[in-house]
Amino acid sequence: MLKELKKVSEESGKDVKDFQHTANFLLANQFASAYKHGQRKHYLLVESYQDYFSNVFEALGMKLYVNENERLSGVLPIEREAFLRLKTDETLFLLVLRQLYEEKIENFEVDNGFVSTHTNAVLERFVQLVKRDVPNETRFKDILSLLSRQGVIIRGKPFDEDPKNIMVSITPVVRLIVTEAYLRQLESFTVSDDDMDEEDELSNEQDSDSSIASE
């Protein structure tokens, strides 16, 4: 692998550290977008040298994903054991975001694969779909932080008139993490307070559909 790194570095005229930094960035953040501040250089390097990065991540048990139309690159786990186990409320918010994303796409409310919404709308949809009270403010912030770290959302600025309501961009990553089969679970997902425990982890079936890599 070091021989391949040296070869691609010499052929490209780029420093070895450029390839190392990009590989490390994807391992730490899972996805890189050409439209997100600070990530463009990583996306462009992966796009230009897909064969090299594909071999690197395949050796680590991961597969490279590149969408040149959406200018998005990333790595997805091959083995189920590499998937991040999510709590029930985290899963439900992923499903909510995927549904909101598809609605915006259908209405052509999309910019370079990103769609805009806000946290109040996300919480309202959560209540509408799962018929459950929203999590407390601290827990909701933790969920947003997780989804932001995994590249599912980009948090923006709060509204002046309502500082707790924050602008959110949902990225194309949500389609990779929440598969079509996974999304269909939401349509028949009916729970009561006794049925759902926010501290429960997903079932094996749900884990197999989720594509967030372990950190």
C-alpha positions as CSV (number, residue, x, y, z in Angstrom):
1,M,0.0,0.0,0.0
2,L,2.9,2.3,0.7
3,K,4.3,1.6,-2.7
4,E,1.0,2.6,-4.3
5,L,0.9,5.8,-2.2
6,K,4.4,6.7,-3.4
7,K,3.5,5.9,-7.0
8,V,0.3,7.9,-7.1
9,S,2.1,10.8,-5.3
10,E,4.8,10.9,-8.0
11,E,2.4,10.5,-10.9
12,S,0.1,13.3,-9.6
13,G,2.9,15.7,-8.5
14,K,1.2,16.0,-5.1
15,D,2.6,15.4,-1.7
16,V,2.2,12.1,0.0
17,K,0.6,13.9,3.0
18,D,-2.2,15.2,0.8
19,F,-3.4,11.7,0.2
20,Q,-2.9,10.7,3.8
21,H,-4.8,13.7,5.0
22,T,-7.7,13.0,2.7
23,A,-7.9,9.4,3.7
24,N,-7.8,10.3,7.4
25,F,-10.5,12.9,6.8
26,L,-12.9,10.4,5.3
27,L,-12.2,7.9,8.0
28,A,-13.0,10.5,10.6
29,N,-15.9,12.2,8.9
30,Q,-17.1,9.5,6.5
31,F,-18.1,12.0,3.7
32,A,-16.6,15.0,1.9
33,S,-18.6,17.4,-0.2
34,A,-17.3,19.9,-2.7
35,Y,-19.9,22.3,-1.5
36,K,-19.0,22.2,2.2
37,H,-16.4,24.6,3.5
38,G,-13.1,23.0,4.1
39,Q,-14.0,19.7,2.3
40,R,-13.6,20.7,-1.4
41,K,-9.9,19.7,-1.6
42,H,-10.6,16.3,-0.2
43,Y,-13.5,15.6,-2.6
44,L,-11.5,16.8,-5.6
45,L,-8.5,14.5,-4.7
46,V,-10.8,11.5,-4.2
47,E,-12.6,12.3,-7.5
48,S,-9.3,12.4,-9.4
49,Y,-7.8,9.3,-7.9
50,Q,-10.7,7.0,-7.2
51,D,-8.8,3.8,-8.0
52,Y,-6.2,4.6,-5.4
53,F,-8.6,5.5,-2.6
54,S,-10.9,2.6,-3.5
55,N,-8.0,0.2,-2.9
56,V,-7.0,1.9,0.3
57,F,-10.5,1.7,1.8
58,E,-11.1,-1.8,0.5
59,A,-8.1,-3.0,2.5
60,L,-9.9,-1.5,5.6
61,G,-13.1,-3.3,4.9
62,M,-14.9,-0.3,3.4
63,K,-16.1,0.7,0.0
64,L,-15.6,4.1,-1.7
65,Y,-18.6,6.1,-2.8
66,V,-18.3,8.9,-5.3
67,N,-21.2,10.8,-6.8
68,E,-19.8,13.3,-9.4
69,N,-23.2,14.9,-10.0
70,E,-23.8,15.7,-6.3
71,R,-20.0,16.3,-5.8
72,L,-20.0,13.9,-2.8
73,S,-17.5,11.3,-1.8
74,G,-17.3,9.0,1.2
75,V,-16.8,5.6,2.6
76,L,-19.4,3.0,3.5
77,P,-18.9,-0.1,5.7
78,I,-19.0,-3.4,4.0
79,E,-19.5,-5.6,7.1
80,R,-22.5,-5.1,9.3
81,E,-20.2,-5.2,12.4
82,A,-18.8,-1.8,11.3
83,F,-22.1,-0.1,11.4
84,L,-22.8,2.5,14.2
85,R,-25.5,1.2,16.5
86,L,-28.1,3.9,16.9
87,K,-30.6,4.5,19.6
88,T,-34.2,4.5,18.7
89,D,-34.7,8.3,18.8
90,E,-31.6,8.8,16.6
91,T,-33.0,6.3,14.1
92,L,-36.4,8.1,14.0
93,F,-34.8,11.4,13.4
94,L,-32.8,9.9,10.5
95,L,-36.1,8.7,9.0
96,V,-37.7,12.0,9.5
97,L,-34.8,13.8,7.7
98,R,-35.0,11.3,4.8
99,Q,-38.7,12.0,4.4
100,L,-38.2,15.7,4.5
101,Y,-35.3,15.4,2.0
102,E,-37.4,13.5,-0.5
103,E,-40.3,15.9,-0.2
104,K,-38.0,18.8,-1.0
105,I,-36.5,16.9,-3.9
106,E,-40.0,16.3,-5.3
107,N,-40.8,20.0,-5.1
108,F,-37.4,20.9,-6.7
109,E,-36.4,22.7,-3.5
110,V,-32.8,21.5,-3.8
111,D,-29.4,23.2,-4.3
112,N,-26.5,21.1,-5.4
113,G,-28.1,18.1,-3.7
114,F,-28.7,19.9,-0.4
115,V,-32.1,20.9,0.9
116,S,-32.9,23.5,3.5
117,T,-35.2,23.2,6.5
118,H,-35.1,24.2,10.2
119,T,-35.2,22.4,13.5
120,N,-38.7,23.4,14.3
121,A,-39.9,21.7,11.1
122,V,-37.9,18.6,12.0
123,L,-39.4,18.5,15.5
124,E,-43.0,19.1,14.2
125,R,-42.6,16.2,11.7
126,F,-41.2,14.0,14.4
127,V,-44.3,14.5,16.5
128,Q,-46.6,14.0,13.5
129,L,-45.0,10.8,12.4
130,V,-44.2,8.9,15.6
131,K,-46.9,10.4,17.8
132,R,-44.4,11.0,20.6
133,D,-43.2,14.0,22.6
134,V,-40.0,15.6,21.3
135,P,-36.8,14.9,23.3
136,N,-35.6,17.5,25.7
137,E,-33.4,20.3,24.4
138,T,-30.1,18.7,25.5
139,R,-30.9,15.4,24.0
140,F,-32.0,17.0,20.7
141,K,-28.7,18.9,20.5
142,D,-26.8,15.6,21.0
143,I,-28.7,14.1,18.2
144,L,-28.0,17.0,15.9
145,S,-24.3,16.9,16.8
146,L,-24.2,13.2,15.9
147,L,-25.9,13.7,12.5
148,S,-23.7,16.7,11.8
149,R,-20.5,14.7,12.5
150,Q,-21.7,12.0,10.1
151,G,-22.4,14.5,7.4
152,V,-26.2,14.0,7.3
153,I,-26.9,17.7,8.1
154,I,-25.1,21.0,8.2
155,R,-26.2,23.3,11.0
156,G,-26.7,26.9,10.1
157,K,-27.6,30.0,12.1
158,P,-30.5,30.4,14.5
159,F,-33.4,32.7,13.6
160,D,-33.2,36.1,15.1
161,E,-36.8,36.0,16.3
162,D,-36.4,32.4,17.7
163,P,-32.8,31.5,18.7
164,K,-33.8,27.9,19.4
165,N,-34.9,27.4,15.8
166,I,-31.8,26.7,13.7
167,M,-31.4,26.5,10.0
168,V,-30.5,23.0,8.8
169,S,-29.3,21.8,5.4
170,I,-30.0,18.1,4.8
171,T,-27.2,16.6,2.6
172,P,-27.4,13.7,0.1
173,V,-25.7,11.6,2.7
174,V,-29.1,10.9,4.2
175,R,-30.0,8.8,1.1
176,L,-27.0,6.6,1.6
177,I,-27.6,6.1,5.3
178,V,-31.3,5.6,5.2
179,T,-32.0,3.1,2.4
180,E,-35.4,2.6,0.7
181,A,-36.1,-0.5,2.7
182,Y,-35.2,1.3,5.9
183,L,-37.5,4.3,5.0
184,R,-40.4,2.0,4.5
185,Q,-40.2,1.0,8.2
186,L,-41.5,4.5,9.0
187,E,-44.7,4.0,7.1
188,S,-45.7,1.2,9.5
189,F,-43.9,2.4,12.6
190,T,-46.5,2.9,15.3
191,V,-45.3,3.0,18.9
192,S,-46.5,3.9,22.4
193,D,-44.6,5.2,25.3
194,D,-44.4,1.7,26.7
195,D,-43.0,0.3,23.4
196,M,-40.2,2.8,22.9
197,D,-37.2,3.3,25.0
198,E,-34.8,6.0,23.9
199,E,-31.9,4.1,25.4
200,D,-32.6,0.9,23.3
201,E,-30.3,0.2,20.4
202,L,-31.6,-0.8,17.0
203,S,-32.5,-4.4,16.2
204,N,-30.2,-6.4,14.0
205,E,-32.5,-5.8,11.0
206,Q,-32.3,-2.1,11.5
207,D,-28.6,-2.2,11.9
208,S,-28.2,-4.0,8.6
209,D,-30.0,-1.1,6.8
210,S,-28.1,1.7,8.4
211,S,-24.9,2.8,6.8
212,I,-23.3,5.1,9.4
213,A,-19.8,3.9,9.9
214,S,-18.5,3.4,13.5
215,E,-16.2,6.1,14.7
